[in-house]
Amino acid sequence: MLKKATILACGLAIAPQVIAAPQPIEQLKIAGDVVHITLAQTTNPRTPAACVSPDNASKWTLSLNTASGKASYALLVNAFEKEKQVEIEGTGDCTDHPGVERAYAVSVQQKHGDESVLYLYKGDGVTKLGRILKWETGERWEQLHLVYLNDEYGYHVDSFYPRNYRKLPTVPTYFTEKDCKGTKAFNMQAGRVYFHPDYNDGQLFQVIEGAVTSTSSELHQDGRCLNYRWGHYPSISQTRLVSDRTCGSAPCIIKP
């Protein structure tokens, strides 16, 4: 079950005026008894107080002269270290520092309680698709099913079947002439997507159905060429690179 914990610390006993949407903290700075908070986004989805300077829309101040202010600062430090998102409510004034709104309350959003530490990435290994929530295995190997959360702080989940292609232990390549010369041919099932780390730069490829081709030799993965005494008849003569809707041009990667 997904859940989200929120810790709230209030500052002054007055009604808040504006709220900044949850965002990570970019910088914390202490000047005297005042904490200066800079959120990660330069433009917040809020209407700043009238006293806020145009270039300070993502900045806030917090006084350390009160017990609640010190408690709020402790929450901010934890959020900064753990890369959690925070939500700040403002007082509507800039008493602590000219041009910067004073914080009334600080809310720290904990990540989901799911203990999974694995994420689903596109084939480039850089683009993160989301946190993996659970695995579901079927009766057949290609029925492995992943459920992942595509927003660390959201509730929308997606399904993914990673084995919609076949990983080849080898890529047998045939030739129409002896000594591995002539036209190449492949003995694979037409229309099926294949993958081999040493073929096509590790990209997904699909075989194209063609006329039955008689071949006279085969190139092994170890580089040896085997000549046939009689003709061999693979039915596939061409391949093409394909792109998976979820993973891109290479198989998805699962990693922390």
C-alpha positions in Angstrom: 0.0 0.0 0.0 1.3 3.4 -0.9 1.5 6.1 1.7 3.0 9.5 2.2 4.0 11.0 5.5 4.0 14.8 6.1 5.7 16.5 9.0 4.6 20.1 9.7 6.3 22.7 11.8 4.5 26.1 12.4 6.2 29.4 13.0 4.2 32.4 14.0 0.7 32.4 15.4 -0.8 34.3 12.4 -2.7 33.1 9.4 -0.5 32.2 6.4 -0.9 34.1 3.2 0.7 32.1 0.4 1.9 28.6 -0.2 4.8 27.3 -2.3 4.2 23.9 -3.9 6.4 21.0 -2.7 9.9 21.3 -4.1 13.4 20.2 -3.2 15.7 22.6 -1.3 18.6 24.1 -3.4 20.4 26.0 -0.6 20.3 26.8 3.1 22.2 29.7 4.5 22.4 31.2 8.0 23.0 35.0 8.4 22.9 36.0 12.1 19.7 34.6 13.5 18.0 34.2 10.1 17.9 31.1 7.9 17.7 31.9 4.2 16.0 29.1 2.2 16.2 28.7 -1.6 14.0 26.2 -3.3 15.1 24.3 -6.3 12.8 25.9 -8.9 13.4 29.5 -9.8 9.7 30.1 -10.4 7.1 28.9 -7.9 3.5 28.2 -8.7 2.4 30.9 -6.2 1.7 34.6 -6.0 4.5 36.2 -3.9 3.7 38.8 -1.2 3.8 42.4 -2.4 7.1 43.0 -0.6 9.0 40.2 -2.4 11.5 41.2 -5.1 11.1 39.6 -8.5 14.3 37.6 -8.2 13.4 36.3 -4.8 10.2 34.3 -5.6 11.9 31.0 -4.7 13.5 32.3 -1.5 12.2 32.4 2.1 13.5 33.4 5.5 13.1 31.7 8.9 14.0 33.2 12.3 16.0 31.1 14.8 14.9 33.3 17.7 11.9 31.0 18.5 11.6 27.4 19.5 9.3 26.8 16.5 11.8 28.4 14.2 14.6 26.1 15.5 12.3 23.1 15.0 11.5 24.2 11.5 15.2 24.6 10.7 15.9 21.0 11.9 13.2 19.7 9.5 14.8 21.7 6.7 18.2 20.3 7.3 16.9 16.8 7.3 14.9 17.5 4.1 18.0 19.0 2.5 20.2 16.0 3.4 17.6 13.4 2.3 16.6 15.3 -0.8 13.0 15.4 0.4 10.5 17.9 -0.9 9.2 20.8 1.3 6.1 23.0 1.2 6.4 26.5 2.7 3.6 28.7 3.9 4.4 32.4 4.0 3.4 35.2 6.4 2.9 37.8 3.6 5.7 40.1 5.0 9.4 40.5 4.6 10.3 41.4 8.2 13.5 39.2 8.5 15.1 40.4 5.2 14.0 43.0 2.6 12.6 41.5 -0.5 12.4 38.0 0.9 9.1 36.6 2.4 9.1 35.2 5.9 8.1 31.6 6.4 5.1 30.8 8.6 5.2 27.0 8.4 7.3 24.3 6.8 6.0 20.9 5.7 8.4 18.1 4.9 7.1 15.4 2.6 8.5 11.9 3.2 8.9 9.6 0.3 6.5 6.6 0.0 6.8 4.0 2.6 7.6 1.3 0.1 11.0 -0.2 0.9 12.0 -0.9 -2.7 15.3 0.6 -3.8 15.2 -0.5 -7.5 14.3 1.7 -10.3 13.3 1.2 -14.0 15.4 3.1 -16.5 15.3 3.4 -20.2 17.8 1.5 -22.3 20.2 4.5 -22.2 20.7 3.8 -18.4 20.1 7.5 -17.7 16.4 8.3 -18.1 14.6 7.1 -15.0 11.1 5.7 -15.6 10.1 5.2 -12.0 10.5 3.2 -8.8 9.7 -0.5 -9.0 6.9 -1.5 -6.6 6.4 -5.2 -7.3 7.2 -8.1 -9.6 4.6 -10.5 -11.0 5.8 -13.7 -12.7 3.6 -15.7 -15.0 3.7 -19.3 -16.1 5.9 -18.5 -19.1 9.2 -16.6 -19.1 7.8 -13.7 -21.2 5.0 -13.0 -18.8 7.3 -11.3 -16.2 5.4 -8.1 -15.2 6.7 -5.1 -13.4 4.6 -2.4 -11.7 6.4 0.9 -11.1 5.6 4.3 -9.7 6.4 7.0 -12.4 6.4 9.9 -9.9 8.3 9.6 -6.6 5.7 11.7 -4.8 2.7 10.8 -6.8 0.2 7.9 -6.9 0.1 7.0 -10.6 1.5 3.5 -11.4 2.4 1.9 -14.8 2.8 -1.6 -15.9 5.7 -3.0 -17.9 6.5 -6.3 -19.5 10.3 -6.3 -19.9 10.5 -9.6 -21.8 8.7 -8.6 -25.0 12.0 -9.4 -26.9 14.3 -12.4 -27.0 17.8 -12.2 -25.7 20.0 -14.3 -28.0 22.9 -16.3 -26.6 24.4 -16.0 -30.1 23.5 -14.4 -33.3 24.0 -17.0 -36.0 24.9 -15.4 -39.3 24.8 -17.4 -42.6 26.2 -16.6 -46.0 25.2 -17.6 -49.5 28.8 -18.4 -50.4 31.4 -20.6 -48.8 34.1 -19.1 -46.5 31.5 -16.6 -45.1 31.2 -14.6 -48.2 28.3 -13.3 -50.2 24.9 -12.2 -48.9 24.1 -12.5 -45.2 21.1 -14.4 -43.9 19.5 -15.0 -40.5 17.6 -18.0 -39.2 15.2 -16.2 -36.9 11.5 -15.8 -36.6 10.1 -12.9 -38.7 8.4 -10.1 -36.8 10.0 -11.0 -33.4 12.2 -8.5 -31.6 15.7 -9.7 -30.6 18.6 -8.4 -28.5 22.2 -9.3 -28.3 24.8 -7.1 -26.5 27.4 -7.6 -29.2 25.1 -7.1 -32.2 23.9 -3.8 -33.5 25.6 -2.0 -30.6 23.2 -3.7 -28.2 20.2 -2.2 -29.8 16.9 -4.0 -30.3 16.4 -5.4 -33.8 13.7 -7.2 -35.7 14.1 -9.7 -38.5 12.3 -9.0 -41.8 10.8 -12.0 -43.6 12.2 -12.6 -47.0 12.5 -15.4 -49.6 14.0 -18.7 -48.5 17.7 -18.3 -49.0 20.1 -21.2 -49.6 23.3 -20.6 -47.6 26.7 -22.3 -47.8 28.5 -21.2 -44.7 28.0 -20.0 -41.1 29.9 -17.5 -39.0 30.2 -18.5 -35.4 30.4 -16.1 -32.5 34.0 -17.1 -31.9 34.9 -15.9 -35.4 35.2 -19.4 -37.0 33.6 -19.9 -40.4 31.9 -23.3 -41.0 31.3 -24.4 -44.6 28.3 -26.7 -45.3 28.6 -29.7 -47.6 25.0 -29.1 -48.6 22.9 -26.0 -48.7 21.2 -24.7 -45.6 17.9 -22.8 -45.8 17.3 -20.0 -43.3 14.2 -18.0 -44.3 15.3 -14.6 -43.0 17.5 -12.3 -45.0 17.4 -8.9 -43.4 17.2 -7.1 -40.0 16.2 -3.6 -38.9 16.6 -1.6 -35.7 13.4 -1.0 -33.7 12.5 1.2 -30.8 10.5 0.0 -27.8 7.7 2.3 -26.7 8.9 2.2 -23.1 12.6 1.4 -23.2 13.7 3.1 -26.4 16.3 1.6 -28.7 17.7 -0.8 -26.1 16.3 -3.0 -23.3 15.3 -1.3 -20.1 17.7 -1.4 -17.2 16.8 -2.2 -13.6 19.2 -0.6 -11.0 19.2 1.3 -7.7 
